[in-house]
Amino acid sequence: MDDHDEEKLARDLKGEYFLTNSLNGLRACKVCTIIQSATQFTVNGCPNCTELKMSEERGRVNLCTTPHFEGLICILDKAQSWVGKYQRLQGQVKGSYAVRVFEKPNNDLRELMRRKDMTYVDRSTSS
């Protein structure tokens, strides 16, 4: 699948859960840890962190996401998922999430989150 095909698929499936067929190029949101391709973040933004407007402002994807993460868990039934509760993902959309995200939000992202009244949960450790 080339970038054009992935971008079309991301637009067609906006709001629907899907993970690309390749693990290359995946990024995790630094705030909620959802994993998507850079194209998905660029086209649709983060489904949990809509306040960050990643799809509307150029450069936000690089500010708000990172390729430096570890582990992958899938939340398909958020009401029944004990892993989701343990990872403090209640209220998030179903999807794939990083267990750990190694890059914490920098000062610019923290200020943006503060202005949008968003809470940060540190997931840089697995405990």
SEDODO-818178 format. One record per atom (N, C-alpha, C, O): residue in three letters; z, y, x. Coordinates in steps of 0.001 Angstrom, whole numbers, plus 524288, in hexadecimal, padded with zeros to 5 digits. Atoms other than C-alpha are relative to their C-alpha. Layout:
<pts>
ALAZYX...
</pts>
This chain:
<pts>
MET800007FB7180350MET800008000080000MET80000804CF8037EMET8037A8056E806C2ASP800177FB417FCD8ASP7FC0A80CF8805FEASP803348044C7FD59ASP8051C8039E7F8FDASP7FCBA7FBB9801F8ASP80312819F780411ASP7FE20802097FABDASP8014D8034F7F75DHIS802217FE09804E9HIS7F9D981E497F926HIS8016B7FC587FB7AHIS802F17FE237F748ASP7FE9B803CD8040BASP7FC28811B27F174ASP805CB8003F7FEB4ASP8074D7FFF07FA26GLU7FA5D7FFBE800E1GLU80AD6812C17F350GLU80174804F07FD03GLU804D7804CE7F999GLU7FEEA7FB1E802BCGLU80AD1820F17EEDCGLU7FE7F7FF8E7FA3AGLU801618015E7F6D5LYS801AD800C78056DLYS8032881D547E28ALYS803DA7FC787FD28LYS805567FD9B7F8BALEU7FC42803928025BLEU80C60812007DFCALEU80533802C07FF03LEU8079F801F07FAF0ALA7FB1A7FD22800AAALA8183481ADB7E1D3ALA7FFAB803A87FB48ALA8036F804217F854ARG800A87FC898048AARG812BD824907D7D6ARG7FFCC7FCD87FAF2ARG8023A7FE527F711ASP8009A80330804B1ASP80F10819EA7CE1CASP805267FD967FE37ASP806107FCF87F989LEU7FB22802B48014CLEU81C6C8136F7CEC1LEU804BF8039180047LEU80925801AE800BDLYS7FB947FC537FFAALYS824C681FC37CF19LYS8043C7FE5A7FC21LYS803307FD8E7F781GLY7FBA38018680349GLY8321781C1A7C9E4GLY800D17FA267FFAFGLY804D67F85E7FDBBGLU7FF7D805AF7FFFBGLU82FB480D957CB78GLU801907FE3D80573GLU8000B800A080956TYR7FE4E802097FAF8TYR835FE8059B7D635TYR7FBB27FCC68027BTYR7F9817F9527FFF3PHE80351803707FCE2PHE82D23800007E0ABPHE800E48012B805B7PHE80218805988072ALEU7FF827FF747FA61LEU82DF07FDCB7EF37LEU7FAB87FE9C80250LEU7F8357FAE680092THR8051B800F97FDAFTHR821E17FE557F7B0THR7FFC57FA8D80261THR803CA7F80A80334ASN800AB805447FDDFASN81C477F1D97FD46ASN800F57FFC1805D8ASN800447FB9F80834SER7FEEB7FFDA7FA6FSER81FDD7F5FC80B0ASER80531802B6800F6SER8068C8066B7FE37LEU7FB157FD777FEA8LEU82CDC7F96B81131LEU7FF3180485803CFLEU802D480779804E6ASN801367FBA47FC7BASN82614802D481A89ASN7FFE1805137FCE8ASN7FDD4805467F890GLY800407FADF80275GLY827E58110F8173DGLY803F3800EC7FBB2GLY803B3804E97F904LEU7FC0D7FF288040CLEU8336A80F3D80E2BLEU80411803E9801E2LEU805438043A80688ARG7FC0C7FC137FEE3ARG83D8281A0380D79ARG804597FF6D7FC06ARG803757FDAA7F7A4ALA7FB788001680385ALA84B1181AD780783ALA801B6805997FEFCALA801D8808D28028DCYS7FDD27FAE680154CYS85040826A780053CYS80557800728029ECYS808877FCDE8022FLYS7FB027FF4B7FD50LYS85B9882C168084DLYS8047E800CA7FC2BLYS80906800237FDA2VAL7FBFE7FEE9803DAVAL862EE82F5A7FBC7VAL801607FB207FCDBVAL805F47F9AE7FC94CYS7FEE28047780372CYS8618A823707F2CECYS7FE8E7FAC28026CCYS800197F6B980050THR801B6804857FCEDTHR85B938198A7FC82THR7FB937FCCB7FD90THR7FA677F88D7FF7FILE8046A802F180226ILE8503F8154A7F3BDILE7FBAC7FFBD80416ILE7FAD48037680704ILE80427800D97FC30ILE8451080FCA7FBCEILE7FABA8004E7FD35ILE7F9D97FDBE7F93CGLN8055A7FF83801E9GLN836FD813C57F948GLN7FC8A8012B804B5GLN7FE748022A80901SER8038F7FE537FBE0SER82AEE8167B8013FSER80006805F48002FSER80197808857FC6EALA800667FA4C7FF8AALA828D4824498063CALA7FC688021E7FBC3ALA7FD5E806557F9A7THR803A87FE5680414THR81D6E825297FCA5THR802B58004C7FAB8THR801DF804047F7C9GLN7FD387FFEB804FBGLN82626821AC7F123GLN803A1804BC7FFA8GLN803DA807567FB9EPHE7FC9C7FB6880001PHE8300382C1E7F505PHE7FCCC805007FF71PHE7FE5C808917FC9FTHR803427FB568002ATHR82514836117F6F6THR7FDA9800DE7FA9ATHR7FD8E805457F8ABVAL802997FF8C80514VAL81E488333A7EA13VAL803EB800A77FB8CVAL80337804027F82DASN7FC648002380470ASN829E9830907E126ASN805698022280120ASN80870802FC7FD7CGLY7FAC17FE597FEA8GLY835DE8353A7E88AGLY803C87FB6F7FFC3GLY8022B7F6EB7FF64CYS7FBF58040580069CYS842AA82DD37E81BCYS801917FF837FA48CYS802E58036D7F7D3PRO7FEAC8009980587PRO8456E828017DAAFPRO805BD801157FEC3PRO8070E802277FA43ASN7FA727FEE9800D7ASN8541D829ED7DC77ASN80165805AC8013DASN804D6807F17FEC3CYS7FEAA7FAC67FE09CYS854378370B7E36ECYS7FBC8803F07FE82CYS7F9A08069D801DFTHR804307FC90801CFTHR84AAA83EC07DB1ETHR80106805B380161THR7FD5B808C3801E8GLU7FE9B7FA9C7FEB4GLU8521084B477DE63GLU7FDCA801AA8054DGLU7FD12806508064BLEU802037FEBF7FAC9LEU84CC584A617EC4CLEU7FA3B801787FFF7LEU7F84A803B1803C4LYS8057E7FE7A800BALYS83EC384C2E7E756LYS7FC907FE8D804A8LYS7F98D801C280699MET8030B801C47FB7DMET838C5844227F23FMET7FA278003B7FF09MET7F72A80146802A8SER8059A8000580116SER82B9D843667EB65SER7FDC88057F7FF61SER7F9068062F7FF4AGLU801D67FAAD800FBGLU82AF38521E7E95DGLU7FFF48037A804D0GLU7FCFD807418050BGLU7FF947FC8F7FB77GLU82E8C857CF7F683GLU7FE9D7FD12804FEGLU8010E7F92B80661ARG801DD8026B7FB2EARG8275A85472802F2ARG804697FFC880412ARG807358039F804D2GLY7FBFE800917FBFEGLY8305C84F5880D89GLY8051D7FDBD7FE09GLY808667FC298012CARG7FB1B8021580212ARG83B1E84ACD80465ARG800917FA21800EFARG804EB7F834801A3VAL7FFAE805AF7FF2AVAL837AF83C6C8062EVAL8025A7FEE48055BVAL805BC7FB82805D8ASN7FDD8800D57FAC3ASN83A7383D4B814CFASN805A0801D98006BASN808B37FF9280355LEU7FAA57FE037FFEELEU846D28453781273LEU803C47FC3B7FD3FLEU8082A7FB6F7FF03CYS7FC84802FF80373CYS84C4F83C30807F7CYS7FFCB7FA1B800B2CYS803077F7537FE7CTHR80079805A57FF4CTHR847E282EAF80C65THR7FFDA7FEA4805CETHR7FF2A8020980924THR80011801C87FA95THR8485282684818BFTHR7FDCD7FA728004DTHR7FE857F7597FCB2PRO801A6805657FF25PRO841D381A5681E27PRO8044B7FCBD80298PRO8038F7F8138037FHIS7FBC4802927FD1DHIS84EC2816E5824D4HIS8042D7FDF87FC49HIS8080A8009B7FB2BPHE7FC4A802778038BPHE855C380DA781BB2PHE800497FA3880128PHE7FD197F81B80413GLU7FF27805967FF09GLU85AC67FFBC81B7DGLU801247FD4B7FAD0GLU803DA7FF6B7F774GLY7FEF3803268049AGLY85AE37F53B8111DGLY7FD1C801E97FB3DGLY7FBAF8067D7FADCLEU802CD7FEB7804C4LEU8545A7F4E7803FCLEU8026C7FCE97FB90LEU802B87F81D7FBCAILE7FDFD802A0804B0ILE85A7D7F1E87F6DFILE7FCDE801F17FB5AILE7FB298066F7FB3ECYS802E27FE88804B6CYS853BD7F1FA7E9BDCYS803B8800257FB63CYS806A87FC737FA76ILE7FCEB7FF66804B5ILE85A637F6F17DD95ILE7FC377FFB77FB6DILE7F9098033C7FAA2LEU80372800AA80483LEU853867F1C27D17ELEU802F7800A77FAE0LEU800B48024D7F6F7ASP7FCBC7FF4F804A9ASP85EBC7F1D77C7B3ASP804DC802F4801BBASP808C18009980347LYS7FBD37FCD67FDC1LYS867837FD1C7CB68LYS805327FF4C7FD38LYS8094B800447FF8BALA7FB19800CA802D4ALA8718F7F9FB7C0F7ALA802D37FB10801D1ALA8079D7FAC680182GLN7FDBC805067FE89GLN873C17EC2C7C61DGLN8005B7FF25805E4GLN8028B7FB3680793SER8005E800E37FA5FSER871B77EDE77D4BASER8051E80138802CBSER806B4805C08031BTRP7FB3C7FF0B7FCFFTRP87E307EC0A7DC8ETRP7FEB18027780543TRP801CC8057680761VAL801AA7FD937FB12VAL8769D7EFAD7E8DFVAL7FF36805DC7FF28VAL800C3809058026FGLY800BE7FA7F80145GLY872B37FC787E268GLY8052E802E27FF7DGLY805B28075780137LYS7FACF7FD9980080LYS880E17FF317DF08LYS8028D800868055ALYS804DC804928068DTYR7FDB77FFE37FAC7TYR885517FBC47ECD4TYR7FD8D8044B80354TYR80043806E880651GLN802DB7FBFC7FD00GLN87AE3804CC7F2A4GLN800568055D7FD64GLN7FE04809217FF47ARG7FF5E7FB1C802EFARG87EAD80F667E8DCARG7FAC28022D7FE2DARG7F98F806C57FEF2LEU805237FE7B801F1LEU8713480FAE7E2A8LEU7FFD88003A7FA08LEU7FB9E800517F7BEGLN7FFF37FFA3805A9GLN875A08105D7D47FGLN7FD28804FC7FE50GLN7FDBD8091A800BBGLY802D37FB7D801FEGLY86CF48196C7CCBAGLY7FABE800F280290GLY7F7D680461800DCGLN8050C7FF5A7FD6AGLN8615B818127D5EAGLN7FBE37FCB47FD33GLN7FD3A7F90F7FA5DVAL8043E802FA80258VAL854108130C7D189VAL7FF9A7FAAC80299VAL801697F9F9806FFLYS800D18050E7FD7ELYS8507C804E77D3EFLYS7FC00800AD80454LYS7F859803C6803EAGLY803737FF847FB85GLY849D38030F7E0F1GLY8025B7FD8A804D3GLY806537FAD880485SER7FE28802007FAFASER84B997FF847EF35SER802FB8044F802CFSER80144808CC802FBTYR7FC937FC3D7FD6DTYR85682806267F6CDTYR801767FE0B8056ATYR801D47F95680656ALA7FE33801507FAC1ALA85A968068A80500ALA805D97FEF17FFD4ALA808B9801857FCF6VAL7FA6B801127FF84VAL867BD800A58085EVAL802898044C80345VAL806B580649801F2ARG7FE167FBD27FC92ARG8699580A838135CARG7FB8D803B980132ARG7F71B8020F801F8VAL803B87FBFF7FE66VAL862998174081650VAL80259802A6804C8VAL806A0804D580486PHE7FDD67FE377FB0APHE8645681B7B8245CPHE7FFDF805EA800BFPHE802E1807FC803E0GLU8004F7FA477FF89GLU86092829D0822D6GLU802EB8027C7FB83GLU801A9801987F6F5LYS7FD2C7FD1280407LYS86A2F8325081B9ALYS7FCF3804F57FEC2LYS7F9D3806BD801F3PRO8029D7FB0F80145PRO8656583E728147FPRO801618043A803F9PRO805EE804E38055FASN7FEF27FBB37FC5AASN863DF849D281DE9ASN8020B804B47FCF3ASN80295804757F82EASN7FDAE7FB6780287ASN869598575081B04ASN7FC89802477FBB8ASN7FE80804017F7AEASP8038F7FDEE803F7ASP85D2F85BAF8139DASP800477FCCE7FAFBASP800857FEFA7F6B2LEU7FFB08035D80498LEU85DBB84FF180A8ELEU8055A800607FD6DLEU805B98006C7F8A1ARG7FAB87FF6D80241ARG86C7785128808D0ARG80079805187FCE2ARG802E0805307F8B8GLU7FFE27FB02802D0GLU86AC785F6E804E4GLU7FCEC7FF9E7FAE9GLU7FEAF801877F6DDLEU8031E800CC804B1LEU85FFD85BCB7FB4BLEU8030B7FCC57FBFBLEU8030D7FE057F756MET7FCDD8034080386MET868B98512F7F58FMET804898031D7FDB2MET805C8802897F916ARG7FBA97FCD5801EBARG8740785AB67F478ARG7FE2B803AB7FBAFARG800C7804447F7B1ARG802267FC6C803F2ARG86B7E8646C7ED0DARG7FE977FD2D7FAF5ARG7FEEA7FF767F6BDLYS801868031580499LYS86700859917E3CELYS8049E7FCF07FDC4LYS803F97F9EE7FA11ASP7FB328029D801B9ASP87516854A67E217ASP7FF787FA0880047ASP801057F73C7FCB0MET800C3805967FF28MET8718E847367E793MET804407FDEE803A4MET805F3800A780739THR7FBFD8027D7FCD8THR87B8283DDA7ED6ETHR7FD787FC55803EFTHR7F9C87F985802AATYR801EB803817FBE0TYR87910836BE7FA3ETYR803EC7FBA1800DCTYR808937FC9980198VAL7FCCA804987FEB8VAL87E43828ED7FC48VAL7FE0F7FDFF8053DVAL7F9897FC6F805B6ASP8017F801BC7FABEASP87E2C8253780AB0ASP7FF247FA247FFFFASP802B97F7177FF00ARG8015B8058D7FFA2ARG877168184680C31ARG7FE0E7FEB18057DARG7FAAC7FB588062ESER801918010E7FA9BSER875C18189881AF2SER802FA7FB5F8023BSER801CD7F9978068BTHR7FD3C804D07FE84THR87F4C80D3581BCETHR7FF9A7FC447FB65THR7FF157FDF57F6ECSER800BE803D780433SER87E65800A481410SER805077FEB37FD21SER804E67FBA27F96DSER7FB288013F802BESER88CA68004B80FFFSER80162804297FC0CSER8055D803BA7F962
</pts>
